[in-house]
Amino acid sequence: MMAQCTLQKQVRIVPGTFADYKKLAQYHYRDNGPGQFSRIYSLRTKAEISNLKSHIDCIGVIVYSTATLGQQLRNIATNNFFLGFDQKTQLALLNKYVRRISRVIIEPRFRGLGLAKHLVRETMPMMSFPIIEAVAVMGMVNPFFERAGMKAYTAPEKASSIRLTEALSAVGIEQQLLIDPPAVHKKIEKLPKRAAEFIEAEFRRFLQSYADRRYSRPSLKRTTFVLNKLTDRAVYYIWFNPSINV
């Protein structure tokens, strides 16, 4: 594997196109589109990289989009700068001051080399906006936005999630295992009768918030759904452009 510093010398960041995004979209964990985009930058190879064919040109992409209403952690991060206005005025202010990073995708063969951090850090100043923000479901697992200079804000964990996490811990299923649904499901299936009934009751309580899953029967699919919701805590990131005063 090529060293990080060596590879970064062989790539360049250039204005990109939606076609660049489409080439790499299959590698992103979200299957829906990035919404209305404002600008795209591509990470391209300067020359053929060792042992790879030269047609592998675009190896990364970052998509900037317009900001949306309803981001509570933005209000905390900006000291309620965007509150106190009607919806039309809020949207106008967001459009003037904020751009949102809606996608960062690196071609799988080039991951783990710091290129996502490099793409974010280098392109944020290019946008010439006072505020750049991002929301990442996987932020706690791969905090490259923080490494690129953004500040993280995490929403408080829901009471229902805390309750179920503690219930699982009470029967010997600790938090660090919750990212492995098959392993958790196997442990649940092997629980003694009383403990199994306790966890089943807690699963059903947790699922009361999800109408289409409320009465689903025990299965690996259900366990996966529940654990995904337990660990699905989005992290909000913000960067204030030091060159622009609001």
N, C-alpha and C positions, 0 to 999 in steps of 0.2 A: 504494500500500500504506500502510495506517495506521501511524503511528509507534508504537514499542513503549510508550513512557510514556503516550501517549494511549489506546491500547487497554486497558492494564492498569487505567486509571481507569474503564473502562466494563464491567469484568467483576467478578464476585464468586464466591467459593468457598463452596459450600453442601454439606451432606450429600447424597450421591447415592444412586442405586439401581442394581441390576444391569441394569435396563432402559437406564440411561444408558450403561453400559459396552457393552451389546449394540449400541446405535446407532452407536458409534464403533469397535467391534472390527474391522471390515473394514479399517481403516486401519493396523492393527498388523502388523509383519513376521512375528510368530508367529501361526500359524493355530490352535493349540491354546488351550484356555481358561486362565484365570489360576489355576485350582485353587480351593481353599476360601478364600474371601475373608473378611476380618475387618471391613473398612470401605471405603467408597467415597466420594470427594468429587468433585463436578462443578464445572466452570468454566462459569459461565453469563453471558450478556450482561445488563447492567442495563437496556438499552434497545435499540431497533433500531439496528443499525450501518449507517453510510452505505453506500448502494448494495446492501444485502442485505436480504432479506425477514425480517420479525420472527420467523418460525417457526424460524429458526436460533437456538435457545436454548442448548442444551448444546454448547459448542465444545471441551471438553476433559474428561478424566476421569483420575483416579488411583485405583488399586486397591491396597489393603493386604491382605496375606495373612499367615497364620501361617508361621513359619520352619520349615525342614526340616533334617534331619540331613545330615551328610556334606559340609558346606561347609568345605573345608580353609583357605581364606583367612580365614574368620571366626575360626578358631583363632589365626592369626597376628595378626589385628587386635585380638583380645581377650586376647592373652597366654594362650591356652589356658584361658580362664575356664570353658568348657563341657565340657572334657575331664575324664576320670577318674571318670566316673559311668556307671552302667548306662544302657541306651537309654531306659528309662521315665523315669528321673530327668532325663536330658538333654532329653527332649521337654518335660517339665514346666518346666524352667528356661527353655528357649527360648520356650515359651508365655507365661511370666511376664514375660520381659525384652525380647523381640525381636518386631518386626513387619517384614515384608518388602514392599517395593514391587514388586508383580508386574506392573503395567502403568502406563504413562503414555502417553496418546494425545491428540494435539491434532488437531482437524479440519484437513485439509491446507491450506485457504485461510488458516489463522491460524498456520501454522508460520513459523519464522524470526523471531519477535517476542519471544522470551524467555518464552513462556507455560509451557512445560514446566518450566523452571527456577523460575518463579514458583509453579507448582502444587506442586512438590516442597518448595521452601523454606517456603512458608506452611503446608502441611499437616503436615509432620513434627512440629512442636510440638503440634499439635492431637491427635495420637495418644496423648500422655501415656505413652509407653513409654521406658525408658532407652536402647534401641538401635533404630535404624531401619537396614535394610540393603537392598541392591539388587544384582542381577547384570545386566549389560548386554553382549550380544554386540557391539553397535555402540558401546560406550563409548569406544573410541579414535577413532572417527569423529565422534561428537557427545557430548562430555563434559558434558552439562548437569547431571548429578548432582553433579559436582565444583563447577560454578558455583553450585549451590544450597547448597553448604556441606558436602557429603559428602567423605570421604577415599577415594581409590582404591587398590586393591591388584590387581596383575596377576600371574597365574600365569606361571611360567617357560615359555618356548617349548619344545615337545617337540623332542627331538633329531632325529626324523624330519622335522619341519617345517624345522628349520635346515638339514639336509642338502639337502633338495629346493630350498629357497630359494637356497642357495649354488650348486647345480647349474644352476639356471635363470640365475642371474647370470653363471655361467661361459660361457654361450652367448649372452649379451647381453640377457637378459630380466630387468630390474632389479625390485626389490621394489615400487617405486611403481606399476608396471604391473599387479601381480597382482590389483588390484580390477577389472580389465577382462578377463574370460575370453575374449571373442571376439578381442580384440587379441592376447592371449597365444597363443591357438590358431592364429591366422593366422601368427604368428612361428614357432611350432613347425613348422607345415607347410612353411615356407620354409627351414628349417635344412638345411645340407649333410648328406649321408648319415651321416657319422660322428657329428656332433653330435646328429642326430635319434635315432640308435640309443642314444646316451648318455642322452638325456633320457627315451626310452621305458623304458630299464632302470631309471632313477630313479623314474619314475612307477609302474612295477610294484612296485618295492621299497616305495614309500610306501603303495600300495594293499593290501599284505599284511595290514594291520591292519583292513581292511574286507572281510569274507568275501564279501558280496554283490557287491562291485565288483572283486574280486581279478583276475579274468580278463577284465574288460571291454576292448573294443577301443578304439583311439584315435578320439575324436570330440569335438565341442564339448561335448556333455553330460558326458563324462568329465572333460574339462579344467575345466569349471565346477565339478564336484563336488570335484575335487582342490584347486582354488584356494579354494573356500569353506572347506574344511577347513584350508588353510594360514593363512587370515586370520581364522579363527573362534577368537579368543582372548577369552574372556569377562573382563570387568573386574568385580571385586567392590567395592562401595561400602558405607561404614558411616558413621553419624552417631550421636554420643553426645549425648543430651539434657542440656544444661548445667543444667537445672532439677531433674534427678533423679539422686540418688546411688545407685549399686548397692552 
